[in-house]
Amino acid sequence: MAESPHAFAGTADQHALAAYEAFAPHYDAFTAHHDYAAWTTTLESLARAHGLQGRRLLDVACGTGKSFLPFLDRGYEVTACDLSPQMVALAAAKAGDRARLEVHDMRALPVVGAFDLVCCLDDSVNYALGADELEATFAGFARNLAPGGVVVFDANSLFAYRTFFASMTVLAGDDRVLIWEGHARRDFAAGALAQATLEALERGPDGNWRRGRSTHHQRHHPRATVEAALRRAGLRAVAVHGMRLDGSTTDDFDELGNSKAVYVARASAPEQ
């Protein structure tokens, strides 16, 4: 495999790895209310509207597999990766031999194949905290695109950081309580850094409760920043849609009216 020219191996750069290794056992419970089948159908339709033809998928930052399982069911040939070995293990257990799973940091993604569709969902790109990391992530997408391929990814909006990342959410069950606490301000600024913590309380087989904690750092990436990083990586945004809280999309993206931006990108045309 060809290696990326970028490397992000320092301890300070591994905040997402630490967060998701701790989050992995609780991720499916935390996202149980998300309808991935409907959401990915919507995203696939956006990709096909902008030229997607084939059914070879690379799912980058795949988590526990919830984002690629619907594609498998729709007949896609799937390769998926995540930087967290625990997340990859959970995804592999669900997929069995129907998908190829690997451990990779999206900021240093090697060539793992040639894909018609490259997806990176659930605000994963917001874990790239600097412009260099964002560009390196997009360059990895570009390295893995087949001719005519399409990239689809989402990014959190200012609305998301001023609401979900500025409030507390509690999911309580008989044997597990998950507490998401966002530490952003209600006047969170464009391009700023956000932090949130997820505390997990679990009742063990002995009846005693145990506590786990993960810390999440994200950068808000304004549209201009994203589109500039795409260009430097050899990609171009062919569409930017807004996403509502119910998973439906809008034709245009509004930082304060949508929870996420959904980007559709393709390889830049070669210069003449």
RAJO-V456177 format. One line per field, one symbol per residue. ss: DSSP state (H for helix, E for strand, L for the rest). phi: phi as a letter, one per 20 degrees, with the letter a starting at -180 (. if undefined). burial: I if it has 24 or more other ideal C-beta (glycine too) atoms within 12 Angstrom, else O. A space follows every 50 residues. Layout:
ss: ???
phi: ???
burial: ???
This chain:
ss: LLLLLLLLLLHHHHHHHHHHHHHHHHHHHHLLLLLHHHHHHHHHHHHHHL LLLLLEEEEELLLLLHHHHHHHHLLLEEEEEELLHHHHHHHHHHHHHHEE EEELLHHHLLLLLLEEEEEELLLHHHHLLLHHHHHHHHHHHHHLEEEEEE EEEEEELHHHHHLHHHLEEEEELLLEEEEEEELLLLLLLLLLEEEEEEEE EEELLLLLEEEEEEEEEEELLLHHHHHHHHHHLLEEEEEEEEELLLLLEE LLLLLLLLLEEEEEEEELLLLL
phi: .feffebcdfgfedfffffefffgfdffffdfeeeffffffffffffffd ofdecddddemfmenfedgffgfeneeddbbbfegfffffffffemeebe dcdbeffcfffdrccfcddbdllfffffecffffffffffgffdefgnfc dcbcbfeggffecgecbdccddcfdbcdcecedfefdgegnfedcbcddd dceegeneecdcbcdddcdfdggfffffffffenccfeacdedefenfdd fddcgdddfbddedccfffffe
burial: OOOIOIOIOOOOIOIIIIIIIIIIIIIIIIIOOIOIOOIIOIIIOIIOOI IIOIOIIIIIIIIIIIIIIIIIOOOIIIIIIIIIOIIIOIIIOIIOOOII IIIIIIIIIIIIIOIIIIIIIIIIIIIIIIIOIIIIIIIIIIIIIIOOII IIIIIIIIIIIIIIIIOOOOOOOOOIIIIIOIIIOOOIOOOIIIIIIIII OOOOOOOOOOOIOIIIIIIIIIIOIIIOIIOOIIIIIIIIIIIOOOIOII OOIOIOOIIIIIIIIIIOOOOO
